[in-house]
Amino acid sequence: MGGLIVKQPEGGDSDFQPIDAGNHHGLCYRYYDLGTQQLEFEGKSRDVHRVLITWELPNERIEINLEDLPKVISKEYTLSLHKKSALRQHLESWRGRTFSQKELDGFSLDNILGVNCMINIIHNTKDDKVYANVGSIAPLMKGMAKKEAENEVRGWSIVNDGFNNMPEDIPEWIKTKIQNSLEFEAWSGDDPSANKYDEMNPPGPTDDEDQIPF
């Protein structure tokens, strides 16, 4: 076997280091509509509309191709503002207030793009590996300076953007999730009903409430 050989080190990905548990300064810079996913719950298959939200952690750094970049963390949610949904709980704790009925009737996730927060990261162990996960979200602590995003800030939705306009830099693992959605299956099969489902991004509230971050 000639040429330069590269292989996985003994023990697998032993250099993998999760982000430290605890509170971190975060900034939401991206969300992806994952479409309707078929999930197993208590032994039954359910069709659930999902969304992935991603934050930069400006004080946690990583070097990629000799470039100093913020580490990032993502969390997948069911796209729902039901009173028991994790998304609603996290958004309300992030805002520091509950949603009004007007907001519950339609809240655009564009409102969270570029918004700073505190993210409490917890560690979970699976298959002898430790993973960092978003435990809770809160507003910045008093006196903390807001930061600007270092990555491009944007959201992507099936309804508003379409599969033909998927970002070129979308990570493969996210693209795979999207391509596993029922909407993508219908679209790739030329089903005219592919885009005829409830809109995920209705207009946000217009009330002028400066004390609310988004």
Secondary structure, DSSP 8 states (H G I E B T S, - for coil): --S------TTSSTT-----SEEEEEEEEEEEEEEEEEEEETTEEEEEEEEEEEEEEEEEEEEETTEEEEEEEEEEEES---TT-HHHHHHHHHHTS---HHHHT---GGGGTT-EEEEEEEEEEETTEEEEEEEEEE---TT------SS--EEE-HHHH-GGG--TT--HHHHHHHHTSHHHHHHHTT-TTTT-S--S---------TTS--
